[in-house]
Amino acid sequence: MFLSGIFGERLPLRYYLSGGMFICGVFTIFLGLGFYWNIHALWYYILFQILNGLAQTTGWPSVVACMGNWFGKGKRGFIMGIWNSHTAVGNILGSLIAGAFVSSAWGLSFIVPGIIIGVLGIICFFFLVEYPEDVGCTPPDQNIEEGKDELENVHTMNSSTENIFKRESGGDLEESGNPQELAEHPHAISFWGALTIPGVLEFSLCLLFAKLVSYTFLYWLPLYISNVAHFDPKKAGDMSTLFDAAAL
């Protein structure tokens, strides 16, 4: 995700996100095809699992950046809270789909979700709007209330912008253009620059340990329920979704 975030800041979000979704779907389908191709080589599943994980890293950085373009600070937390519920929804759907085919044709447990994410990637390519300005909407940071503060602090902002670009580019503004032009097309932040933002490191560590718990339940809870409660695989998968249902 570190590398993916760097690329996502520098590439068109629509191409990057939709391409990642489609490729993720392709790699997921290849995992399921192992059932129909009668492949029993461990390296095959390890390879496509790794490739699938790499493709999935395009999602979070791209969507966070796109959401930031559309919603101001006053609404960003609420909107991200709603949007982030997709994690629980995806886990529930994935478990239900996997449970439906695990006892008959487990290859479909991968192929069906792969087709779904691939189709959604194509839809994303045609309909995702990266910036409000692209469809004639006002950027969130330029509404009336925030605009008053911006007008009062315009000189301070220009000065700050000038200092930022001096540090990032290592050169003088006279060589790069005027501050106003640079402010409209800012450079992507560096990795170390992102770490210096207050709270980023702390929240990253919190997310790390939260994900450890979440994925432990996602991958091992169905097996645990099946072995301990002696449920059939489908029922165990259905029961495991209660964890993600509560997460909603």
Secondary structure, 3 states (H helix, E strand, C coil): CHHHHHHHHHCCHHHHHHHHHHHHHHHHHHHHHHHHCCCCCHHHHHHHHHHHHHHHCCHHHHHHHHHHHHCCHHHHHHHHHHHCCHHHHHHHHHHHHHHHHCCCCCCHHHHHHHHHHHHHHHHHHHHCCCCHHHHCCCCHHHCHHHHHHHHHCHHHHHHHHHHHHHHHHCCCHHHHCCHHHHHHCCCCCCHHHHHCCCCHHHHHHHHHHHHHHHHHHHHHHHHHHHHHCCCCHHHHHHHHHHHHHHHC
